[in-house]
């Protein structure tokens, strides 16, 4: 039987065409606005009665600014005489109606102590709707749309979804759950204390593995050392209720990440209850009424993914690091959870339908308010501003990303999912306009929009944002689905080991040891079978013989391959069994499965994202060694010896991710658009290998265009020089390259990270330039950029300078250290 929610959506959809026709007839029969209003209101109220939906109706509601025609729940309707509105958004009568409606919405919010984002406005004259909302601190006025089946269905969904409860908006969440509120410190303090006192081996193991993953994407080891004595850290620790003088940065961040992760799991649960299940929300909101062990049991079910699997999402919590609090259960943790659920109970997930654009940065803004900016930046965490993400996505298709179903898109460093969500929105818009069924649109998105990240917190945030972006499409889902967001390394992927004894296995390094997986397992299905059986058999404590027998039957390998693989598989089972006995098992089979996912992601049309900007010397030593072959393969390390010491070796991992992503994931002719440091085009040594624009295989990756934003700050409080590059696989480099230099036109006003692309364009201008190598005989030399005429003039006068500039000795932060170059060796030693 279909869920109650789906039944309502289908009823709305089936009646929308008839209602639209009746609205047209009412407009044609009405001689004035009053007649049309009465006919329209009767149609709405009759449908609500038929669907057994209770509407709170206020007609000709008197406010301080005038008399609003009608208010249903919290949707305000302004009627106009049929034929008044125009299809042109800038029409004078349209603008007058919208200004009038804005005044009514503002007055109603003040009179009834409501927040502006909780209200929704519609102007209608029988031929057109104009929808109006207040979101992201500004009015969102849409262009007029004709009254038809699709627009009327949207009107009804909005009308019937505006029920009581607090809006699920970024600002509300920040106010209730940010670091300035008591909820966050209470939870963080309880978790921090539990982490120090943890007796479970698994808790400490998870913490160590988290630091490994987190460090590989943020330069965490170095950042933590710098932070320990910083005033910003001490202030943050004090806000979280922790003694500033003794605060341990890694444990503090792990505790805060765990709090944030649990909150967004609850938000996801709440959202799914809106879109999928009529009873899921009640289950979440009744948690605070359960006895201690019942509450712990329900949370254990959630952390194992059971709640989400019931709602047909299989992998939502796969390879999640943040369920450890259940192993350190205490009255303090229990109390903090009850408070968290109690506050969240006041929220209404209907906001996700009424103002879907507000959910785009829902989790990003919450994290911004939870973790102070200075600390985020010290850890290398820079979240992509909304306007920049829109700009980058549009650059893939020469100005506007259409969202056509035939195009596959990957973000290999997806963070909280900003680019994924934007792509999903565009695909939904395109499919809606083309008349796709919601179920087909859902399948298109799940197949075509994929993310990878190595930060465990980013993955759970991105999966939640992915769910929120799918929204009401989930009500039409009829099968179990996996969200295509994976916890994995998109750069250093599993590969066969070296030497005679390593060629037949994939080594997967973790903090509990290296897992060796037979290289004969080459498909996604085979890896999933192995991972699932490992988890199932270890939990059930079956014998190794039973495991290998079941695995042999399920893998169905040829006998010679099975005999080769069997010893490795037996050893793998014994490793997992030993971890289980020590109490350190729980997520390793899922990490194993996710680690292999990059190998199976191929032939994408587009790659997009903001890769981590972490210098080579800031990476953990193990990761430098593991990735060294890739740097060399793609020619990104053309310097060595004293050249490296003198600054030419200051590489950024975003350079490596660019080359690996194009080599491994992009189809021939496909395009990559990355936010990247401008230095890769302008510096003599560090960017030289990057400017070869040729993969290790010899395939060219020609620049299509570059946007240079170095004249202003793209990231809040950061002075990094930002650029965006679009590269095409298989395209030969052809100079000059189109190079757009952007400047702000409004001085003294910052471009907010939540500004739209349109707002960004209203505050800036771009100067069309071209780029070409400074030295014509060395195509890897730094770029010279100028207007076309100026570039020609500069090329005539430019020449080789006798002076060579260097950074100087880079000690990596050490003092009193001397570099020596060995010139000769004495025979006597």
N, C-alpha and C positions, 0 to 999 in steps of 0.2 A: 504494500500500500504506500502511495506517495506521501511524503511528509506534509503536514498541515500547511507549512509555508509554501511549498511548491504548488499545492492545490490552489492557494490564494493567488499566486502569481499567474497560474494558468487561467484562472477565472478572469483575472484582470485582462490578460492578453486576449482571451477569446471575446471579451465584451468591448474592447477598445475600439474596434472598427465600427461597430454599431453605434457606440456612444459618439464617436467623431462625426458620423453621418447625422445623428440627431442634433448635435451642436450646430452643424452647418444649417440644418433645417430651421432651428430656433433663431439663428441669426437672420436668415432670409425672411422669416415671418415677422420678426420684431420691427416695430416702427421707431423705437427709441431705445436708449440704454436700459431704462427701467424694465421694459418688457423682456429684453434679452436676459437681464439679470435673473428675473423670476423663472424663466424657462430653464436657464442653465442650472440654477440652484435646485430646481425640482428634479432634474436629471441626475445630479450628483447624489441627492438625498435618497432617491429611489434606488440607485445602485448600491449605496451603502446599506440600506435596509435589506436588499436582496442578499448581499454578502455577509450580513449579520455583523457589521462593523459600526461601532458607536462613534458618532462624530459630535464633537462639541462645537456647536454652531453659534456664531454671534454675527448678526446681520446689522449693517449700518452702525457699527460699533464706534462710539464717540471717543475721540482722543484729543489730546491737547492741540494737535496740528490739523484736526479736521475729522471727518467721518469716513472710516474705511468701509468699503462696500460689504465685504464679508470676511470672516475669520473662521476657518475650520481647524480645530486643534491649534496649531501654530503656523498654519499657512494662510497668508493674507492674499485675497483676490481683489484686484481692481478691475472692474468691468468698464468697457468702453462701447460706445455706440457702434454697431456693426459697420465695418468699412473704415473705421478711424485709423487703425494701425497700418503700417507699411512694412514691406519686406526689407526695406533699407533701414539698418539700425540707427543711422544718424538722423532720421526723419524728425522734424520738430515735434510733432504730436507724440511720437514714440518717446522722445526724451522728456517731454513734459509729464507723461504718464509714469515714467520710471522715477523721476524726481519726486513726484507725489507719493509713490509707493515707498520710496526710501524714507521719506518723512514719517509715514504711517508706521513702518517697521521700527524705526528708532523710537517713536513715541510709545508704541506698545511695549517695547523692551523696557523702557523707563517706568512705565505705569505698572507693569506686572513683575518687575525685577527679574527679567529674563535676559539671557545673553544674546547678543545679536546673531551669532552663528546658529542659534537654535530656531531662528525664524526663517521663513521662506516666502518669497513673494512671486505672484503671477499676475500679469496683465493679459486679458483676453477680450477679443471683440468678435469671436465666432469664426474668424478667418485665421488669426495668428495667436500664438502664445509668445510671451516674453518672460523668461525665468530670471529671477533675481535672488542672489544670496550675498551674505556678508561672510567672507572667509579670508583667513590669513591677513587679518588687519586691514581689509579693503573690500569694497563692493565688487562683486562679480556679476556683471550684466552680460547676458548672452544675447546673441543676435536673434531677431524674431524667427520663429519656425512656424510652418503652416500647421493648422489643426488637422491631423490625420491619425491613422491607427497607432503609429509608433510614438508620436509626441503625446497623444492622449494616454497611452499606456504609461508613459513616464510620469505624466501629471498625476495619474491615479496612484502609482507606486509611492510617489512623494506624499500625496494626500493621506494615504492610509498608513504610512510609516512614521509619521510625526506623532509619537506617543510621549508619555511623560518620562522624565529622567534627564540626567545631566548629559550634555553633548560630549561625545568621544572625540575631543579635539586636542591638538598639541598643547595649547595653553592650559586647558583644564588639567590634563595629565601632569604637566610640568608643575602646576600649582599644588596638586595633591600628592605627587610622588617624587618631586625634585628634592635636591639637597637642602632647600630652605624649609621644607616641611618636616614634621616630626616622624612621619612614616619611614622615610629613607634612613635617618640615623638609627632609629630603633632596630630596623632590620639589619643594617650593616654592622652595627655593634654586636648583635647576637651572632651573626655569621662569622665575624672576625674572631670573636672569642672562641666559638666552636671550632674554627679552623686551627687555632693554636692548641686546643685541648683534644683534638681528634685522636681517638684510639684506633680507628679503622684504617688499615693499611691502604685501602682503596682511595680514601680521601686524599692522603698524601701523594699517592701515585697520580691521581687525576690532577692535582695541583701542579706537580712537576711537568706533566705532559702539556697542561695548559700553558705554562711558562715557555715551553719549547715552541709550540705553535704560535703563540702571541709574539714571541721574540723574533721569529722569522719574518713577520710582516711589519714589525714596528721598530726593530732595533732595540728590543725591550731590555736586554741585558745592560747596555750602555745607558739607556734612559733611566733605568731604575737607580743606578749608581749616582747619576747626576741629581736625581730628584730627592734623595734621602734627606738632604739638609736644606732643601728649598723652603722658603716661607710659605709658598703656595700649597705645598704638600702638608705642612703643619697646620695651616688654616683649614684645609679640607678635612684632615684627620679630626680636628677639633669639632668641625661641623657634624661629622659622623659619630661623635661621641667617643672618640678614641684618643688616648693620651698622646699628644703631638710629639713629645720627646722620644717616645719609644716606638712610634708607628713604623711598621714594616711595609714598605711600598708594595711588594708583590702580593702579600696576603691581603692588604687593604683593597687593592684593585680586584683581586679574585673574589673577595666578599661583595664588593659593589657590583661586579659583573653578574654574580649569582643572583643578587637582589633584582637587578634589571632583567635578567633572563626569566626569572619566575614571574615577574610582572607581565612581560610580554607573552608568556605562555598563557596566563590568565586572560589577557586581552584577546588572544587568538581563540581561546575557548569561548569567550563571550561572543566574538564575532561569528564563529561557526554556529552558535546557537541561534543566531539571527538568520543566517543564510541556509542552513542545512537542517537543523533539528529543532522541533518545537519544545523539546524538554532539556536540551543541553544547557541552556542558560540557567535553569532552575538548579541543575546539579552543581554548577559553579557557585551560585549565590547562596546555596544552603550549606556550603562547606563550614562556615563559621558556627553553625549550629550542631556540628557533629562532636561526639566525644573525642578525646585526644587520640586514641588508637584508631578510631574510625576515620578521623581526619587524616592521620598519617597513612592509613591504608588507601584512602581515596587518592591522596597525592602520589603514593607509590604507583598506583594504577596509571595516573596521568604521566608520570615521569617515564614509565615503560612504554608510553605511547598508546596505551589501551583506550583512553578517552578519545583520542584523535583517530585511532583505527576504527572505533565504533562509528565515527563520523566520516569514514571512508578516506582518511588521509593516513597512508601507511608510514611514511618516513619523516613525519614532522619533527620528532625528537630523536632521530637516528644520529648516533655519535655525539650526543649532547653531554657536556661536561658538568652541568650545573644542577644535577639532582643529588649531589653529595650531602646536602643539608639533612636529608632523611636518615643518614647514617650517624648524624650528630644531634639527633632530636633532643630538644630541651624545652623547658617551660618558656624560655625567652623566645626561641624560634617559633614555637606554637603561638604565643601571644602576638608576635609580629605578623604571622600569616593571617591570623583572624582579623587583625586590624586592616591588613592589605585587602582582603576579600570584602570586609565591611565597607570600606571606602569605594571600592570598585563596584559594589552592588548598586550604587546610586547612578551608574552610567547607563546610557541608552545606546546600544549599537546601531539603532536606526539612523544615526548620523552618517554611517558609512554609505547609506543609500541617498540621503538627502544632500550631502555635500561630500561626494567622493574625493574631490580634489584636496580636502583637508587631511585626508589620511595619507597623502603622498609623503609628507615629512613627519608623520605622526611619531614614529619612534626616534627619528633623527633629532628632533627638537627636544624630546624627553631626555635623551642621552646628553645633549648639550647642556641642559640645565642640571643634570645629575653630576656630571664630571666637569670641573672647571676647565676653561679654555686653555689656560697655561699648562695644565697637566696633560691635557689631550695633545697639545702641540709638542710638548717635550717627549711624548711617546710616539710622535709621528702620526697621530690620528688627525687627518684633515678630511672632513666629510664634504662631498661635492655640493656646492650651492645649486639650488634648483634651476636657476637661469642658465648656469654653465652646463648642467646635464642636458637640458633641452637643446642648447646650442650644439653640443657635441653630437647628440643623436641626429639632429637635423642635418649636420654636415655629412653624415654618411650617404645621404641621398641628394646632395647638392642644394640643400636649403629647407627641405621638409621631409621628415620621416613619415611615410604614408601608413605603415603598419600592414602591408599586404601579406596575406597568409603564406605565400610561397617563400618567404625569406626567413632564414634561421639566424638568430642573434645570440651571442655569448658575451657575458662579462666575466673575465677570468679573475677579477679581483673585486667582487661585487659589493663588498662592504654590507651596508644595511639594505641594499637592493634598490637604490635610487634609479639607476638606469633600467633595471628590470621592470619596475613599476611604470615608468614612463612608456616603455615599449608595450607593456600590457594595455595601458590606456589607449594608445594609438591603434592597436590591433582591435580592441573592443569597438572603438569608434568606426573603424573601417568596416568591420564585419556587420555592425548594426546598420550602417548605411547601405551595405550590399544585400541585406535581408537574410543573413546567416541565422540559423537556429542557435540558441544559446549553447546547446550541448556541443555543436560543431565548433563554435567559437572557443569554448573551453579546451577542446582537443587541439585546436590550432595553437593556442598559447602554450599548453603543456609540452607540445612537440618542439616549438620554435624559440622559446625564451628560456635561457639556461644561465645559471650563475655558479661560480666556484669561489670559495674563499678559505683561507687557512686559519682565520681568526674564529674560534668557536662561538663567541658572542655575536659576531657579524652574521654568521650562518643562521642562528636562530632568529635574529632580527630580520634577515632577508626572507626567510621562509614565512615569517609572520606577515611582513609587508606584501609578499607574493599572494598570500591568502586574502588579505584585505583588498588587494587590487582585483583579484578574481571576483570578489563580492557575490552578487546574486547569481553569477554563472554557476556557482557551486550547488545551488538549489536544483539545477538540471543535471547534475552528475549522477550517473547510474552504475558506477563501478568504483573499485578501490583505485586510488591514484597516488603517485609519488610526485612530490614537488621537486622540480629539477634544479635544486640548489644543493650543492655538495660541499662537505668539509674535506678539502683536498688541496694539495699543492699543485697549482697549474703550471709551475716552472719545472721543478724537479719531480718528474713522474717516475713511477716504478719502471725499472729497466733491468735487463739481465746483468748479472754480476760479471766481473772481469776474470780472466784466466781460465785455466783448464777446469778448475773445480767450481767456477762460479757462473758459467755460461748457461746452465740449465735451470736457473732459479732467479726469482725476483726478491731482493732483500728489502724489507719494509722496516725502517728504524723507528723504535719507540723508546720511551723511558724505561720500559720493563724488558727491553731486549729487542733483538732483531728477528722478525718473523720471515722465514724463507718460504716463498710460494712457488711451486713448480711452474716453469715457463710454458708447459704444455697447456696450461689453462689460459686461453687467449680470448675468450668471449665474455661478455657481460653476464650472460646467464650462468656460465661456469663459476665465475667469481661469486655471484650471489648464492649459488647452491652451496659452495664451500663455506661462505660466511654464515649463512643461515643454519646449516647443519652443525657447524662448530658451536654456535651459541646454544642451539637446542640440545645437543648431546652433552655439552659440558654442564648445562643447568640440570639436565636429567641424570647426570652422573652415570652415563652408560659406559660400557667398556670400549677400549680402543678398537677391538675387533668388530664390534657392532657398528661403530662409527665408520670404519673403512669399508665395511660391506655396504652400508647404506650409501656412502659417498660414491662407491664404484657403480652401484646401480643407477644413481641419479646423474652422474657425469657421463656415463656411457662412452668412455674413452676407448680407443683401440687398445688391445691387450699390451702391445709393446710400450705404448705411452703410459698406461696405468702402472706397469711394472717400474718404469722410470720415476714416476711421480710418487708412488706409494711410500717409499722411505721418508721423503720430505713431508708428506701429509701426516704420517705417523708422528714425526718429530714435532710438527706444528700442533697436533692434538695434545701431545705431552706438555708442550709449553703452556697451552691454555689450561690444561688440567692442573698444572703446578700453580698457576696464578689463581685458579679457583680455590685451591686448598689454602693458599695464603690470604685469601680474601681480597685479592687485587683484580679479579675479573669483573666484567660488567659492560665494557664498551668496546673492547678490542676487536671483536669480530665486525662491529659496525664501522670502526675506524679503518679496518682492513678493506671492507667493501667500498667505502668512500674514497680511499686512497687510489684505487684502481680506476675510478670513474673517468679521469681525464684521458685515459687511453682509449676510451670508447666514444669520445666526443669528437666528431670529425665533420668536415665539409660544411662549415658555417659560412653564410653569405656575409655576415657582419660580425666584427668584434668591437666592443665598445667598453669604455671604462676609465677609471682613474687609478692606475696602478700605484703601489706604494713607492714613495720617494725615500728610499733608505740607501745611504752610501755603502759601498762595499766594506769599508773598514768598520761600519757599525753593525754589520751582520754577525750573528753567532759564528764562531770558528768552524763548527761542524757544517753549517750551511754553506759557508764559503768553499769548503772542500768539496761538498756534494755538488755544488753548482759550477765548479771551476771548468769542467769539461764543456759545459754549454757555452760559457763565455768564450772559450777557445774555439769551439766548433763554429760559432758565428762571427769570429774575427773581431770580437768586442774588446780584446786585450792586445792591441797592437804594440803596446809599450812594455818595457821591463827594465830591470836594473835601476840606474840612477834616474831615468825618465819617470818611473813610477814614484820614486822617492820625492822627486821635485814637482809632484802634483798632477802629472799626466795620467796617473792611475786612479783618479778619484771618480770611479764609475758609480752609477746609480742603478739600482735593481730594476727600475722602470724600463731602462734600456734593454735589459735581458728579457723581461716579460714581453716587450714588444716583439722581439725577434722570435722567441719561443712560441708565442701565441700565433703568429702568422705562419710559422713553420708547421705547427702541430694541429691547429684547429681550423684554419681558414682554407676555403676552397680556392682554386685558381680563379683569378679575377675578382675575388672577394675583397672587401675593404675593412680596414681597421681605423678607428678613431679613438685616440687616447689623449687624456690630459697628461701633459708631460712637462718637465722642466725646460725652459727656453735655452738653457746652457748646452743642450745636445746639438743645437744649431750654431752656437756662437763661440764655444770654447775650443781652443786649439787642440789640446790633448785628450781630455776626457770624452769628447763627443766624436773623435775621429773615426773610431771603429763603427759607431752608429751610422755615420754618414757614408759608409760604404753602400748602404741600402741594397745589400745582397745577403741572402740567407746562406748558411753553411752549405746547403745543397747546390748553391749557385743560382737559385731563383731570385730574380730582381724584385724589390718591393719599392716601387717608385712613389715619391710624395705627390699627392694630388693637390693639397692646399695646406697652409699653416695659418692659424690664428695666433697672434702674439698679444697677450694681455699684460705684459710686463710693466706697463706704465701705471697700473693701479693694483690694489689688493683684491685678488679673487677670493681668498680665504680669510675669514675674520681674524684680525690680529696677526697675520702672517705676512712676511716680506718676500716670500719666494716668488720667483719670476715664472709666471705660468704661461704655457702655450698649449695649443691643441694641434695635433698633426693627424692628417688623413693619409694613409698609405694604401696602395693597391697591389695585391700579390700578382706577380707576373708582368707588371708594368715597368718598363725600363725608365731609369732616371732621365728626365729631360729638363735642362735648365734654359731659362730661368723658371723658378717655381713660384706659383701664386702665393703671396705672403700678405696677409691682412693685419695691419697694425691698428689696435683699438685704443681709443682715448676716451676718458670721461668728459662730458660736456657740462655737467653740473658740479661745480666745485663746492667742497664742504659737505657734500651729501654722500653717504656710503651706499653701496649697492648691497642690500640685505641678502643673506644667504637663502632666504625664502622668497626672493623676488622672482617674478616670472620672466621668461625670455623677452616678452614684449616690454616689460618695465626696464629691463636691462638695455634694450635697444633705444628706448626713449631717453636714457641717461648717457648714452655713448655715441660715438661715431667711429667709423673705420676708414683708414687710409689705405687705398689699394697700392701695394708694393710688389716688387719681385725680389727673389733671392737667388744668388749665384755664388759659387765658391770664390773666395778672395784670390786664390791662386788658380788660374785657369788650367795649369798643368797638373794640379792635384785636386781631384774632385772630392777628396775627403777633408779638404781644408775648411776652416770656419766660413760661414755664410756672410756675404755682404748683402744688406737689404736696403732698398731705397725705391723711390718712385721710378717708373720706367726710364724717363729721360735722364734723371740724376744718376741712375745706375750705369748708363752708357758713358756718361762723363767721368764717373769715378773709375771705371775700368781702364780708361785711357791714361790716368795719372797714377794709378796704384802701382806699387813696386815692392820689392823685397827689402825689408828693413834690416840694417846691420845689428839692431838691438833685439834680443830675444827675451821676452818676459816670462818669468816662472812664478809659481805660487811661493816658492821657498820650501824649506824642509818641512814636510808634514809629519809630525810626530804622533798623530792620532790622539792628541790630548796629553801626551806624556811630556814632562819637563826634565832637563838634565840628561837627555838621551842624545847620543851622537851616532850619525850614520857614517860608516866608513866604506869606501870602495877599495877592494883589494887590487893592488896594481901588480904585485909580484909576490912570490913565496921564496924564502931563503931555504937553501938545501939542508941546513942544519936545524930547521924548524923554528 
